[in-house]
């Protein structure tokens, strides 16, 4: 009786050329990302979502990762995207992660103009004013995706959407919903309001709290949540752009919530109210 395994051999990838490696490494620099309209997405989840979204142009993968995720490099998701093999050392040079996951996609940038983000009759949007921390920005995008939001807006002076830490923190969600970058805050909020959305600013000293608005049915209305900078929140000019300033109630002894947690609470409160 023969003992031949029925397991298929992993797809053998052609080795990456030095030109491909140099081209990918340059995308670790923001200036290069802006000039080329390209960025790197690391990890199997992000690569899968990039392929599904049609944003990936090249997959760079170690042998170990190829064996674990053959569907990402054998053309099953998008046969038009080539895959190339890289060494562990070359892969590590393409990421700032302390534990590289062995697979990276070179992708086209995916941000959209404001008018495109608002074109579909949006009901729930989060707008971040000068968000600076890449992990926070990525987590807000992930929370917005999970809450079923229609778009994310990042204002002028916000962190680069394509910063590797931001991309990694989204875990693929940046490929799922429209994201506007470098938006003029007054113009963006004015156009949201013209589209029928109320503007609620999340602020500790708000004139109402989230519970009150929920009980009053106010959160069922189409809403854009305005979130402030991690260090200083929203200044008076930014607060003046909102219809109401809303505090997230603190029931325990914590001084406050961090930005991404507050965004998640506000988005889910609105998402629930809009669905009941």
Phi, psi and omega per residue, in radians:
X1 nan 2.240 -3.081
X2 -1.496 2.662 -3.075
X3 -1.930 0.525 -3.128
X4 -1.157 2.270 3.141
X5 -1.264 2.507 3.053
X6 -1.489 -0.068 -3.121
X7 -1.208 2.305 3.130
X8 -1.243 2.559 3.062
X9 -1.194 2.454 3.091
X10 -1.082 2.576 3.131
X11 -1.066 2.257 3.103
X12 -1.484 2.140 -3.102
X13 -1.652 2.430 3.002
X14 -1.163 2.561 -3.122
X15 -1.194 2.525 3.073
X16 -1.134 2.482 3.073
X17 -1.397 2.821 3.083
X18 -1.082 -0.594 3.094
X19 -1.120 -0.724 3.112
X20 -1.139 -0.717 3.129
X21 -1.146 -0.760 3.124
X22 -1.100 -0.761 -3.130
X23 -1.063 -0.737 3.140
X24 -1.210 -0.749 -3.119
X25 -1.076 -0.616 -3.128
X26 -1.098 -0.410 -3.126
X27 -1.287 -0.053 2.993
X28 -1.270 -0.233 3.124
X29 -1.715 2.280 -3.108
X30 -1.024 -0.710 -3.127
X31 -1.019 -0.712 -3.141
X32 -1.209 -0.691 3.114
X33 -1.067 -0.768 3.132
X34 -1.128 -0.731 -3.094
X35 -1.169 -0.648 -3.027
X36 -1.749 -0.237 -3.087
X37 1.130 0.637 -3.110
X38 -2.365 2.753 3.100
X39 -2.720 2.996 -3.136
X40 -1.898 2.397 3.056
X41 -2.104 2.130 -3.034
X42 -1.845 2.527 3.035
X43 1.757 2.634 -3.053
X44 -1.074 -0.666 -3.138
X45 -1.146 -0.823 3.138
X46 -1.116 -0.717 3.132
X47 -1.118 -0.751 3.119
X48 -1.040 -0.811 -3.115
X49 -1.189 -0.597 3.073
X50 -1.117 -0.709 3.104
X51 -1.144 -0.802 -3.139
X52 -1.078 -0.656 -3.115
X53 -1.358 -0.160 -3.104
X54 1.315 0.377 -3.102
X55 -1.684 -0.307 -3.063
X56 -1.387 2.491 3.088
X57 -2.046 -0.428 -3.107
X58 -2.746 2.426 3.060
X59 -1.937 2.255 3.082
X60 -1.985 2.190 -2.904
X61 -2.569 2.432 3.027
X62 -1.374 2.856 3.121
X63 -1.055 -0.711 -3.114
X64 -1.117 -0.772 3.126
X65 -1.182 -0.613 3.116
X66 -1.104 -0.665 3.119
X67 -1.199 -0.584 -3.134
X68 -1.373 -0.553 -3.036
X69 -2.284 1.054 -3.075
X70 -1.076 -0.511 -3.095
X71 -1.155 -0.313 -3.125
X72 -1.509 -0.272 -3.082
X73 -2.174 0.033 -3.140
X74 -1.777 0.166 3.110
X75 1.484 0.075 -3.100
X76 -1.152 -0.605 -3.124
X77 -1.517 -0.851 3.106
X78 -2.555 1.752 -3.067
X79 -1.161 -0.200 -3.114
X80 -1.440 -0.175 -3.063
X81 -1.724 2.040 3.139
X82 -1.305 2.696 3.032
X83 -2.082 2.504 3.096
X84 -2.299 2.619 -3.129
X85 -1.553 2.489 3.102
X86 -2.366 2.726 3.061
X87 -1.343 2.868 3.075
X88 -1.014 -0.689 -3.121
X89 -1.165 -0.744 3.125
X90 -1.159 -0.661 3.117
X91 -1.140 -0.733 -3.138
X92 -1.073 -0.508 3.135
X93 -1.315 -0.152 3.135
X94 -1.731 0.050 -3.075
X95 -2.489 2.658 3.043
X96 -1.737 0.166 3.129
X97 -1.280 2.502 3.104
X98 -1.328 -0.339 3.102
X99 -2.291 1.380 -3.111
X100 -0.993 2.514 -3.069
X101 -1.661 0.053 2.967
X102 1.552 -0.030 -3.110
X103 -2.588 2.357 -3.093
X104 -2.402 2.444 3.024
X105 -1.915 2.342 2.955
X106 -1.539 2.104 -2.952
X107 -2.182 2.703 2.914
X108 -1.320 2.539 3.092
X109 -1.116 2.643 -2.957
X110 -2.151 0.050 3.140
X111 -1.167 2.727 -3.050
X112 -2.229 2.775 3.044
X113 -1.179 2.738 -3.116
X114 -1.016 -0.748 -3.107
X115 -1.088 -0.563 3.090
X116 -1.219 -0.718 -3.131
X117 -1.131 -0.531 -3.080
X118 -1.674 0.026 -2.984
X119 -1.247 -0.374 -2.993
X120 -1.675 0.307 -3.100
X121 1.228 1.006 -3.040
X122 -1.117 2.551 3.070
X123 -2.033 -0.369 -3.111
X124 -2.578 2.112 -3.111
X125 -2.382 2.582 2.958
X126 -2.042 2.332 -3.129
X127 -2.113 2.129 -3.104
X128 -1.814 2.138 -3.140
X129 -1.638 1.872 3.058
X130 1.021 0.727 3.034
X131 -1.189 2.311 -2.993
X132 -2.014 -0.456 -3.068
X133 -1.493 2.153 -3.086
X134 -1.092 -0.637 3.111
X135 -1.138 -0.712 3.088
X136 -1.102 -0.810 -3.126
X137 -1.041 -0.799 3.128
X138 -1.115 -0.674 -3.140
X139 -1.200 -0.663 3.081
X140 -1.072 -0.746 3.112
X141 -1.092 -0.743 3.112
X142 -1.106 -0.745 3.115
X143 -1.128 -0.717 3.113
X144 -1.071 -0.733 3.090
X145 -1.082 -0.812 -3.119
X146 -1.125 -0.591 -3.127
X147 -1.442 -0.013 3.130
X148 1.344 0.431 3.118
X149 -1.137 2.740 -3.081
X150 -1.565 -0.380 -3.105
X151 -2.939 2.834 3.003
X152 -2.205 2.367 3.100
X153 -2.069 2.228 3.058
X154 -1.946 2.177 -3.043
X155 -1.363 3.013 2.914
X156 -0.832 2.601 3.056
X157 1.185 0.311 3.023
X158 -1.598 2.886 3.126
X159 -1.077 2.640 3.092
X160 -1.099 2.149 3.103
X161 -0.964 -0.561 -3.017
X162 -1.710 0.164 2.944
X163 -0.950 2.322 -3.090
X164 -0.930 -0.640 3.126
X165 -1.186 -0.668 3.095
X166 -1.126 -0.847 -3.139
X167 -1.017 -0.784 -3.109
X168 -1.118 -0.691 -3.110
X169 -1.202 -0.387 3.091
X170 -1.321 -0.296 -3.077
X171 0.773 0.763 3.067
X172 1.670 -0.189 -3.075
X173 -1.190 -0.377 3.121
X174 -1.139 -0.257 3.081
X175 -1.578 -0.028 -2.991
X176 -1.786 -0.418 -3.057
X177 -2.488 2.730 -3.122
X178 -1.120 2.361 3.099
X179 -2.231 2.227 3.117
X180 -1.809 2.336 3.136
X181 -2.061 2.719 3.043
X182 0.986 0.660 -3.091
X183 -1.369 2.508 2.959
X184 -1.304 2.047 -2.959
X185 -1.073 -0.901 3.132
X186 -1.025 -0.738 3.139
X187 -1.133 -0.772 -3.108
X188 -1.080 -0.781 -3.109
X189 -1.237 -0.611 3.079
X190 -1.088 -0.733 -3.137
X191 -1.248 -0.578 3.035
X192 -1.092 -0.772 -3.140
X193 -1.128 -0.686 3.078
X194 -1.079 -0.492 3.117
X195 -1.467 0.109 3.056
X196 1.638 0.201 3.139
X197 -1.706 2.407 2.952
X198 -1.380 2.644 -3.136
X199 -1.914 1.986 3.110
X200 -1.947 2.167 3.119
X201 -1.679 2.213 3.052
X202 -1.391 1.999 -3.076
X203 -2.615 2.379 -3.074
X204 -1.008 -0.628 -3.121
X205 -1.721 0.586 -3.066
X206 -1.114 2.737 -3.127
X207 -1.415 -0.091 3.047
X208 -2.508 2.799 3.027
X209 -1.991 2.905 -3.023
X210 -1.046 -0.669 3.127
X211 -1.082 -0.761 -3.136
X212 -1.068 -0.795 -3.138
X213 -1.150 -0.641 3.113
X214 -1.120 -0.819 3.139
X215 -1.116 -0.560 -3.118
X216 -1.441 -0.066 3.139
X217 1.388 0.151 -3.082
X218 -1.227 -0.449 -3.087
X219 -1.349 -0.170 3.098
X220 -1.319 -0.259 3.137
X221 -1.306 2.666 3.018
X222 -0.966 2.305 -2.930
X223 -2.440 2.458 2.865
X224 -1.979 2.156 3.092
X225 -1.570 2.187 3.109
X226 -1.740 2.093 -3.112
X227 -1.972 2.452 -3.062
X228 -1.635 3.124 3.102
X229 -1.115 2.559 -3.099
X230 -1.017 -0.665 -3.019
X231 -1.471 -0.748 -3.018
X232 -2.175 0.110 3.087
X233 1.193 -2.499 3.135
X234 -1.778 2.322 3.071
X235 -1.418 3.081 -3.044
X236 -1.114 -0.656 3.102
X237 -1.105 -0.727 3.133
X238 -1.200 -0.723 3.084
X239 -1.067 -0.583 3.140
X240 -1.173 -0.237 3.109
X241 -1.449 -0.194 -3.072
X242 -1.664 2.735 3.034
X243 -1.324 -0.622 3.121
X244 -2.603 2.597 2.984
X245 -1.754 2.244 -2.984
X246 -2.152 2.248 3.095
X247 -1.653 2.420 2.966
X248 -1.454 2.072 -3.070
X249 -1.130 2.464 3.081
X250 -1.922 2.011 -3.082
X251 -1.611 -0.374 3.124
X252 -1.789 -2.608 -3.022
X253 -1.804 0.049 3.115
X254 -1.099 2.499 -3.130
X255 -1.209 -0.664 -3.112
X256 -2.938 3.086 3.008
X257 -1.820 2.609 3.052
X258 -1.319 2.959 -2.981
X259 -0.998 -0.901 -3.051
X260 -1.180 -0.594 3.092
X261 -1.184 -0.777 3.101
X262 -1.070 -0.713 3.110
X263 -1.073 -0.738 3.140
X264 -1.094 -0.766 3.139
X265 -1.077 -0.821 -3.110
X266 -1.152 -0.762 -3.128
X267 -1.118 -0.748 -3.129
X268 -1.222 -0.595 3.067
X269 -1.065 -0.779 3.106
X270 -1.199 -0.743 -3.131
X271 -1.046 -0.738 3.118
X272 -1.133 -0.802 -3.096
X273 -1.111 -0.579 -3.112
X274 -1.355 -0.188 -3.080
X275 -1.891 -0.152 -3.116
X276 -1.549 nan nan
